[in-house]
Amino acid sequence: MRVELFRIDDGKPQLLKTVTLAPSGRSEPPLLIGDEYSVGTYELMLHADKYFAARKASLPQPLFFSKIPVRFRVTNAGECIHLPVLFGPWSYNYYRGS
């Protein structure tokens, strides 16, 4: 799945990187690592439409979800964040993992 990572400064998104997740659903290496991992507001943009199309999923057209935005905050750069996102054609859920 293609994912874009933005940093939100003064309400304006700044693209930091675009990655394709590994088959495990994880980014290799982590999206924010070393000095990149700092306190702030971030947004992931998951390209669900392209994901479903690549798998030739039989879904009604137009798709219910196209892009899935996930906005989160890093409040302590000393703590690692794992952010699992579960999604399907009609819903998505995310949470802060351990």
C-alpha positions as CSV (number, residue, x, y, z in Angstrom):
1,M,0.0,0.0,0.0
2,R,1.2,3.5,-0.8
3,V,1.4,5.8,2.2
4,E,2.3,9.5,2.3
5,L,3.6,11.0,5.6
6,F,3.0,14.7,6.2
7,R,4.1,17.0,9.1
8,I,1.4,19.5,9.9
9,D,2.9,23.0,10.8
10,D,0.5,25.9,11.3
11,G,-2.3,23.8,9.8
12,K,-0.4,23.3,6.6
13,P,0.8,19.8,5.6
14,Q,4.3,19.3,4.4
15,L,5.1,16.1,2.6
16,L,8.0,14.3,4.4
17,K,8.0,11.0,2.4
18,T,6.1,8.5,0.3
19,V,6.6,4.8,1.0
20,T,5.1,1.5,-0.1
21,L,4.4,-0.7,2.9
22,A,5.9,-4.2,3.1
23,P,3.6,-7.2,2.7
24,S,3.5,-7.4,6.5
25,G,1.8,-3.9,6.4
26,R,4.8,-2.3,8.1
27,S,7.1,0.4,6.8
28,E,10.7,-0.8,6.5
29,P,12.5,1.1,8.1
30,P,10.1,3.0,10.4
31,L,8.5,6.1,8.9
32,L,10.1,8.4,11.5
33,I,13.5,7.4,12.8
34,G,16.4,9.2,14.4
35,D,16.3,13.0,14.2
36,E,13.1,12.8,12.0
37,Y,11.2,11.6,15.0
38,S,10.2,14.7,16.9
39,V,7.3,16.2,18.8
40,G,4.6,17.5,16.4
41,T,1.5,16.7,14.4
42,Y,1.6,14.3,11.5
43,E,-0.8,12.8,9.0
44,L,-0.6,9.6,7.1
45,M,-2.5,9.3,3.8
46,L,-3.3,5.7,2.9
47,H,-4.1,5.1,-0.7
48,A,-6.8,2.5,-0.2
49,D,-8.2,2.9,-3.7
50,K,-4.9,1.8,-5.3
51,Y,-4.5,-1.0,-2.8
52,F,-7.9,-2.5,-3.6
53,A,-7.4,-2.0,-7.4
54,A,-4.0,-3.8,-7.2
55,R,-5.7,-6.8,-5.6
56,K,-8.6,-6.7,-8.2
57,A,-11.1,-6.5,-5.3
58,S,-14.7,-6.9,-6.4
59,L,-16.1,-3.7,-4.9
60,P,-19.0,-1.4,-6.0
61,Q,-18.0,1.7,-8.0
62,P,-17.3,4.3,-7.1
63,L,-15.4,3.1,-4.0
64,F,-16.6,4.2,-0.7
65,F,-13.1,5.0,0.5
66,S,-10.5,6.5,-1.8
67,K,-7.8,7.9,0.6
68,I,-7.8,7.3,4.3
69,P,-6.2,10.2,6.4
70,V,-4.9,9.4,9.9
71,R,-3.8,12.4,11.9
72,F,-1.8,11.9,15.1
73,R,0.5,13.7,17.5
74,V,3.9,12.9,18.9
75,T,4.0,14.5,22.3
76,N,7.1,12.7,23.7
77,A,9.9,11.9,21.2
78,G,11.3,9.5,23.9
79,E,8.4,7.1,23.4
80,C,8.1,5.0,20.3
81,I,4.7,4.8,18.6
82,H,3.3,1.9,16.7
83,L,0.1,2.9,14.8
84,P,-1.8,-0.1,13.5
85,V,-4.5,0.8,10.9
86,L,-7.1,-1.8,10.1
87,F,-9.3,-1.2,7.1
88,G,-11.8,-2.7,4.7
89,P,-14.0,-1.5,1.9
90,W,-16.5,0.1,4.4
91,S,-14.6,1.0,7.5
92,Y,-11.3,1.7,9.1
93,N,-9.9,1.7,12.7
94,Y,-6.6,2.8,14.1
95,Y,-5.1,2.8,17.5
96,R,-1.8,3.5,19.3
97,G,-0.1,0.1,19.7
98,S,2.7,-0.7,22.1
